[in-house]
Amino acid sequence: MEGANSHEAHVPAAQPAAEKNPRLPGADVDPRRPESHFAAPRQGAEASLRNGQRQEVTVPPGERPRSFPAGERLRTDREFREVVRKGARLHTTHYTVYRDTLGGEKRQVGISAGKRAGGAVARNRAKRLLREFYRMHKNVFPMGTRTAIVVRKPPEGAVLASVCAELLPALLRRWGGEGDPACGPDISSSTS
């Protein structure tokens, strides 16, 4: 029978001694990775955060002069449509502004960007810039008024300075008011 199984080799039954760390890395594990169980250090904007913690910024209530509280927003579609229907209009290259006078000690602003204003990224960027414009220039929006700003087509590469340069002189020309024609620091939308 020895000749029939000549292709089989003799394998001894004794096993070699076990290694100190018998765990073998999986096929997807980088062999150069340190054996530490800690995650790799974070880079870029996340570098200061540890273990997935969010960085929380707290500002005392009296120290937010440039806010846009809920009471100053046009909250419902009905309010927004009423301002558009009854209000006086101002057209610029990229925006249409409607203003309705109610009287009283309350000012409200609503911002809208429809699908014709571009994709979601462009619309959100335009709305973010308009909110910041409102925060910086509240004195152009007098008490007792409701204002609706509609984005017709967002400007290419818009920054706060370009929004301000287009809207501020037009608002001051149309409705007057107290306002410094200077637009303040140039803040891009990526930081707002």
Secondary structure, 3 states (H helix, E strand, C coil): CCCCCCCCCCCCCCCCCCCCCCCCCCCCCCCCCCCCCCCCCCCHHHCCCCCCCCCCCCCCHHHCCCCCCHHHECCCHHHHHHHHHHCEEEECCCEEEEEEECCCCCCEEEEEECHHHCCHHHHHHHHHHHHHHHHHCHHHCCCCEEEEEEECCCCCCCEHHHHHHHHHHHHHHHHCCCCCCCCCCCCEHHHC
